[in-house]
Amino acid sequence: MLEAKDGRNAGEDQGNKLLVLQSDFGRSDGAVCAMYGVANSVDPSVRIFDLTHDIPQYDIWEASYRLYQTISYWPKGTVFVSVVDPGVGSERRSVAVRTAAGHYVITPDNGTLTHLKKFIGIEAARMIDERANRRPDSEYSYTFHGRDIYAYTGARLAARQIAFAQLGPAVAIDSLVELPVAEACIKDGRIVGNIDVLDIRFGNLWTNIHRRLLKDAGIHYGDRLEVAIYHRVREVYKETMTFGRTFSDTRVGEPIVYVNSLDNVGVAINQGSFADANGIGNGKDWRISICKI
């Protein structure tokens, strides 16, 4: 087994050889299949899984959030490859990081690591040497690093063929590109936050308001809340609804405030899509405020 310069063995804690892929490629062509093929060519015993390939095109923020949403449920040592890369082939860095929880992520250094760095922690980072860590005979391919560099290198790391320390030179964690992250707060008696992401299939709103802020504001299950939503500076929604434990705490078709699986505030319609019904989106321009009636 290879010995890493930082004292860890190559593939330490990776006995199951797990590789998890995420991208904005979709499934309508062969891009994801090609990544699978490269990983299997490295070592067919590597077990490959999909986080999602339905990240909206070029949406680095959502890629960052989906990593944060799922990574902690995987065994220590799992290797994640995330490819949402509008700057492919440019001077942006390719990086590999080890999180404070012992997972590995290989990705462009374009903000994809924002949520992991802020909420989980990154303990080591390396710039991938793209000349040494790429699929053989791919040196003239500049637009499919997901296949030629990331899937290939991720599979080698998962298969214990290379140590983390051998991927390239160490880089300062503080130098990793981060997207701006707004902080939820209590202001003038209202909880104010952002709509970070949508629960796509069901149309629920997932905010950055942690459950602790509800407690700090004296809000308890069963309370009636006034919820207002803003797009930039324009108010686009305002209504009262119940704070419930489950969707069944309100009637079918009625809205509800609840705590989602990440311990943050969500807004939903019981058996309906809140986002579709009210034309609500997500991202830095979408704000929400909540207060107890």
Secondary structure, 3 states (H helix, E strand, C coil): CCECCCCCECCCCCCCCEEEEEECCCCCCCHHHHHHHHHHHHCCCCEEEEEECCCCCCCHHHHHHHHHHHHHHCCCCCEEEEECCCCCCCCCCEEEEEECCCCEEEEECCCCCHHHHHHHCEEEEEECCCCCCCCCCCCCCCCCHHHHHHHHHHHHHHCCCCCHHHCCCECCHHHCCCCCCCCCEEECCEEEEEEEEEECCCCEEEEEEEHHHHHHCCCCCCCEEEEEEEECCEEEEEEEEEECCCHHHCCCCCEEEEECCCCEEEEEECCECHHHHHCCCCCCCEEEEEEEC
